Amino acid sequence: MTTAATDLFPPLEPYATGYLRVDDTHELYWEECGNPQGVPVLYLHGGPGARIAPVHRRFFDPEAYRILLFDQRGCGYSRPTGELKNNDTPHLIADIETLRTHWGVEKWHVFGGSWGSTLALAYAEAYPQRVSALMLRGIFLLRKWEIDWFLKGMAALFPDLNEKLLNYLPADQRADPLPAYYDLMTNPDPAIHTPAAYEWSSYEVQTSTLLPTLVMPDPVKDLTMARIEAHFFKNSLFEPDDKLLRDVDKIRHIPGIIVQGRYDVVCPAVSSYDLHKAWPEAEYVIVPDAGHSALEPGIRRELVRATEKFKTL
């Protein structure tokens, strides 16, 4: 049963961890938790550039699920940290298949939010025969307008924070901030990339919850998140722009739940609604009192409800 105080399952430790080399550059850190004989479920973290955390294990009933988590290329404990070489969406999709084979899984549930929802959809559309169910939150479809919205459009709701993000740059670079921030965060000098990464990551954190969030600097985490995110935004757009929506017919037979915070500014509800219209068979849930974060009370309740619904599937 879930705990009434948090809606999440109690903390648990992995029963297995390890590294898997996927090419000459990258090694992926992975964890297994819960019931080794349970229903396999893959957790895909956000970002791009974020990481798995102990709390992510707690969305799933550990008696029912074999919970599988990993840090994507360059993220978290994966090595080398912050590496951009061979780091793009096709490589990440291939990594998921490599991990599935490594873990000996025939078919699994896939759970992802924000960038994790992007990757979950892209993987499911590439390998629909390997996916039993999809549990998605805060939909991000990697369309150009969504990236423009993040960097400039969110000023409609967070004008002070957006102004701070843009004013870090010289005046002549503020109209198109992505390449400017990318250049700063790929600069090898810590005196240049560290403060730029903090500006980017603190902007995202402060806009991700309905109520204000305290942001503490973490140079390694900030740089990994900001550098990889800017890299994907600059180099890894789908072609065509709406490819994930165009290919949704490949997954309409897969049971799915889409959870969306009504006041999600980072990944506004229009993207989840576009997916809902393309995939009407999936259950669509709007949480009326939440923003973007998976850990806001209403969001986490709905995510746990989704995992409970599918744990016997």
C-alpha positions as CSV (number, residue, x, y, z in Angstrom):
1,M,0.0,0.0,0.0
2,T,1.1,3.6,-0.5
3,T,1.8,5.8,2.5
4,A,-0.9,8.3,3.4
5,A,1.7,11.0,4.2
6,T,3.4,11.2,0.9
7,D,1.4,9.1,-1.5
8,L,4.7,7.4,-2.5
9,F,5.9,4.0,-1.5
10,P,8.5,3.7,1.3
11,P,12.2,4.3,0.6
12,L,14.0,1.3,-0.8
13,E,17.5,0.4,-1.9
14,P,18.6,-1.3,-5.1
15,Y,19.3,-5.0,-5.0
16,A,21.7,-4.6,-7.9
17,T,23.6,-1.8,-9.5
18,G,26.2,-1.6,-12.2
19,Y,27.7,-0.1,-15.3
20,L,27.1,-1.0,-18.9
21,R,29.4,0.1,-21.7
22,V,27.4,1.1,-24.7
23,D,30.2,2.4,-27.0
24,D,33.9,3.5,-26.9
25,T,32.9,6.7,-25.0
26,H,29.9,6.0,-22.7
27,E,29.2,3.8,-19.8
28,L,25.7,3.8,-18.3
29,Y,25.0,3.5,-14.6
30,W,21.9,1.4,-13.8
31,E,19.9,0.1,-10.8
32,E,17.4,-2.6,-10.1
33,C,14.9,-2.4,-7.2
34,G,11.8,-4.1,-6.0
35,N,10.8,-7.6,-6.9
36,P,13.2,-9.4,-9.2
37,Q,10.2,-11.5,-10.4
38,G,7.9,-8.6,-10.7
39,V,6.4,-6.7,-13.7
40,P,9.4,-5.0,-15.4
41,V,9.0,-1.2,-15.5
42,L,11.6,1.2,-16.9
43,Y,12.0,4.7,-15.3
44,L,13.2,7.4,-17.7
45,H,14.5,10.6,-16.1
46,G,14.0,14.1,-17.4
47,G,16.2,16.9,-18.6
48,P,17.7,16.1,-21.0
49,G,20.7,16.1,-18.6
50,A,19.0,15.3,-15.3
51,R,19.5,12.0,-13.4
52,I,17.8,9.3,-11.4
53,A,17.3,9.8,-7.7
54,P,16.2,7.6,-4.8
55,V,12.8,9.1,-4.7
56,H,12.1,7.9,-8.3
57,R,12.1,4.3,-7.0
58,R,9.1,5.1,-4.9
59,F,6.5,5.6,-7.6
60,F,6.2,1.8,-7.9
61,D,5.0,-1.0,-5.6
62,P,8.2,-2.8,-4.8
63,E,6.3,-6.1,-4.2
64,A,4.7,-5.9,-7.7
65,Y,7.4,-4.3,-9.9
66,R,10.9,-5.1,-11.0
67,I,12.0,-1.4,-11.1
68,L,14.7,-0.6,-13.6
69,L,16.4,2.8,-13.7
70,F,19.5,4.3,-15.4
71,D,21.3,7.5,-15.9
72,Q,21.3,8.6,-19.6
73,R,24.5,9.3,-21.4
74,G,26.6,11.9,-19.7
75,C,24.1,12.1,-16.8
76,G,24.3,11.4,-13.0
77,Y,26.7,8.5,-12.3
78,S,27.1,7.6,-16.0
79,R,30.5,8.1,-17.4
80,P,32.0,10.5,-18.6
81,T,29.9,13.2,-16.9
82,G,28.5,15.8,-19.2
83,E,29.9,14.2,-22.4
84,L,28.2,15.4,-25.6
85,K,29.9,13.1,-28.1
86,N,27.5,10.4,-29.5
87,N,24.8,11.9,-27.3
88,D,21.5,12.3,-29.1
89,T,18.0,10.8,-29.2
90,P,18.8,7.9,-31.6
91,H,21.7,6.8,-29.3
92,L,19.5,7.0,-26.2
93,I,16.8,4.9,-27.9
94,A,19.5,2.3,-28.8
95,D,20.7,2.4,-25.2
96,I,17.3,1.5,-23.9
97,E,17.2,-1.6,-26.2
98,T,20.7,-2.5,-25.1
99,L,19.7,-2.3,-21.5
100,R,16.5,-4.3,-22.1
101,T,18.6,-7.1,-23.6
102,H,21.2,-6.8,-20.8
103,W,18.4,-7.1,-18.2
104,G,16.8,-10.0,-20.0
105,V,13.4,-8.3,-20.3
106,E,11.1,-9.4,-23.1
107,K,8.5,-6.6,-22.6
108,W,8.1,-3.8,-20.1
109,H,6.1,-0.8,-18.9
110,V,7.8,2.5,-19.6
111,F,7.4,5.5,-17.2
112,G,8.7,9.0,-18.1
113,G,8.1,12.6,-17.4
114,S,9.1,15.8,-19.2
115,W,12.1,14.8,-21.4
116,G,11.4,11.3,-20.1
117,S,8.1,11.5,-21.8
118,T,9.8,12.5,-25.1
119,L,12.2,9.5,-24.8
120,A,9.4,7.1,-23.8
121,L,7.3,8.1,-26.8
122,A,10.3,7.9,-29.2
123,Y,11.3,4.5,-27.8
124,A,7.8,3.1,-27.9
125,E,7.3,4.3,-31.5
126,A,10.5,2.6,-32.5
127,Y,9.9,-0.6,-30.5
128,P,6.1,-0.9,-29.9
129,Q,6.4,-4.7,-29.5
130,R,8.5,-4.2,-26.4
131,V,6.2,-1.9,-24.5
132,S,3.3,-3.2,-22.3
133,A,2.1,0.2,-21.1
134,L,3.1,3.9,-21.1
135,M,2.9,6.2,-18.0
136,L,3.7,9.7,-19.1
137,R,3.8,13.1,-17.3
138,G,4.4,16.7,-18.4
139,I,4.5,16.0,-22.1
140,F,7.4,17.5,-24.1
141,L,7.5,16.7,-27.8
142,L,10.8,18.5,-28.7
143,R,9.2,20.8,-31.1
144,K,11.0,24.1,-31.9
145,W,8.2,26.2,-30.6
146,E,8.4,24.4,-27.2
147,I,12.1,25.3,-27.0
148,D,11.4,28.9,-28.0
149,W,8.6,29.0,-25.3
150,F,11.0,27.7,-22.6
151,L,13.7,30.3,-23.5
152,K,11.5,33.3,-24.2
153,G,7.8,32.6,-24.1
154,M,7.7,31.8,-20.4
155,A,8.4,35.5,-19.8
156,A,4.6,35.9,-20.1
157,L,4.3,34.2,-16.7
158,F,7.8,34.6,-15.2
159,P,9.0,38.0,-16.6
160,D,11.5,38.5,-13.8
161,L,13.1,35.1,-14.0
162,N,13.2,35.2,-17.8
163,E,14.8,38.7,-17.8
164,K,17.5,37.4,-15.4
165,L,18.2,34.5,-17.7
166,L,18.5,36.7,-20.8
167,N,20.3,39.6,-19.1
168,Y,23.2,37.3,-18.2
169,L,24.0,37.5,-21.9
170,P,25.3,40.5,-23.9
171,A,22.5,42.6,-25.3
172,D,23.2,41.5,-28.9
173,Q,22.7,37.8,-28.0
174,R,19.5,38.0,-26.0
175,A,17.2,37.7,-29.1
176,D,18.5,34.2,-29.7
177,P,19.8,32.9,-26.4
178,L,20.3,29.2,-27.2
179,P,23.5,29.3,-29.2
180,A,24.9,31.9,-26.8
181,Y,24.3,29.7,-23.7
182,Y,25.5,26.6,-25.6
183,D,28.8,28.4,-26.3
184,L,29.2,29.4,-22.7
185,M,28.4,26.0,-21.3
186,T,30.7,24.1,-23.6
187,N,33.6,26.5,-22.8
188,P,36.3,24.5,-21.0
189,D,36.9,27.3,-18.5
190,P,35.0,26.7,-15.2
191,A,34.9,30.5,-14.6
192,I,32.8,30.8,-17.8
193,H,30.7,27.6,-17.8
194,T,29.8,27.3,-14.1
195,P,27.9,30.6,-13.6
196,A,26.2,30.2,-17.0
197,A,25.0,26.7,-16.1
198,Y,23.7,28.0,-12.8
199,E,21.6,30.7,-14.5
200,W,20.1,28.1,-16.9
201,S,19.4,25.4,-14.3
202,S,18.0,27.8,-11.6
203,Y,15.7,29.3,-14.2
204,E,14.3,25.9,-15.0
205,V,14.0,24.8,-11.3
206,Q,12.2,28.0,-10.3
207,T,9.6,27.7,-13.1
208,S,8.9,24.0,-12.5
209,T,6.6,24.2,-9.5
210,L,3.4,25.9,-8.7
211,L,4.9,27.5,-5.6
212,P,8.4,28.9,-5.3
213,T,11.4,26.5,-5.0
214,L,14.7,27.3,-3.2
215,V,17.6,26.8,-5.6
216,M,21.0,25.9,-4.2
217,P,24.0,25.9,-6.5
218,D,25.5,22.5,-7.4
219,P,28.2,23.1,-10.0
220,V,28.4,19.5,-11.3
221,K,24.7,18.9,-11.5
222,D,24.0,22.4,-12.9
223,L,26.6,22.0,-15.6
224,T,25.5,18.5,-16.6
225,M,21.8,19.5,-16.8
226,A,22.4,22.8,-18.6
227,R,25.0,21.6,-21.0
228,I,23.2,18.5,-22.2
229,E,19.9,20.2,-22.3
230,A,21.2,23.1,-24.5
231,H,23.0,20.5,-26.7
232,F,19.8,18.6,-27.3
233,F,17.8,21.7,-27.9
234,K,20.3,22.9,-30.4
235,N,21.1,19.7,-32.2
236,S,18.5,17.0,-31.8
237,L,15.2,18.3,-33.0
238,F,13.0,15.7,-34.7
239,E,12.5,15.8,-38.5
240,P,9.7,16.6,-39.2
241,D,9.1,18.7,-36.1
242,D,6.0,16.9,-35.1
243,K,7.4,13.4,-35.7
244,L,6.2,12.0,-32.3
245,L,2.6,13.0,-33.1
246,R,2.7,11.8,-36.7
247,D,3.9,8.3,-35.5
248,V,1.5,7.9,-32.6
249,D,-0.6,5.4,-34.6
250,K,2.2,2.9,-33.9
251,I,1.4,3.0,-30.2
252,R,-2.3,3.5,-30.0
253,H,-2.9,-0.1,-29.1
254,I,-0.6,0.2,-26.0
255,P,-2.4,1.1,-22.7
256,G,-1.4,4.5,-21.6
257,I,-2.0,7.3,-19.0
258,I,-1.0,10.9,-19.6
259,V,-0.7,13.1,-16.4
260,Q,-0.5,16.9,-16.9
261,G,-0.3,19.7,-14.4
262,R,-2.8,22.4,-15.3
263,Y,-0.3,25.2,-14.5
264,D,2.8,23.4,-15.9
265,V,4.7,26.3,-17.5
266,V,7.8,24.4,-18.6
267,C,5.8,21.9,-20.6
268,P,2.5,23.6,-21.1
269,A,-0.7,21.6,-21.3
270,V,-1.2,22.2,-25.0
271,S,1.5,19.6,-25.8
272,S,-0.2,16.9,-23.7
273,Y,-3.5,17.9,-25.2
274,D,-2.1,17.5,-28.7
275,L,-0.9,14.0,-27.7
276,H,-4.3,13.3,-26.2
277,K,-6.1,14.2,-29.4
278,A,-3.7,12.0,-31.5
279,W,-4.0,9.2,-28.9
280,P,-7.5,9.3,-27.6
281,E,-7.3,5.7,-26.3
282,A,-4.9,6.8,-23.5
283,E,-6.3,8.1,-20.3
284,Y,-5.8,11.8,-20.0
285,V,-5.6,13.4,-16.5
286,I,-5.3,17.1,-15.8
287,V,-4.2,17.9,-12.2
288,P,-5.9,21.2,-11.4
289,D,-3.4,22.4,-8.7
290,A,0.0,21.5,-10.0
291,G,2.9,22.8,-12.2
292,H,5.6,20.7,-13.8
293,S,7.3,18.8,-11.1
294,A,6.6,15.1,-10.6
295,L,6.8,15.6,-6.9
296,E,4.0,18.1,-6.5
297,P,1.3,16.4,-4.4
298,G,-1.4,16.1,-7.1
299,I,1.0,14.9,-9.8
300,R,2.6,12.2,-7.6
301,R,-0.8,10.9,-6.5
302,E,-1.8,10.5,-10.1
303,L,1.5,8.8,-11.1
304,V,1.2,6.4,-8.2
305,R,-2.4,5.7,-9.3
306,A,-1.1,5.0,-12.8
307,T,1.5,2.5,-11.6
308,E,-1.1,0.8,-9.4
309,K,-3.5,0.5,-12.3
310,F,-0.9,-1.2,-14.5
311,K,0.9,-3.4,-12.0
312,T,-1.2,-6.4,-12.8
313,L,-1.1,-5.8,-16.6
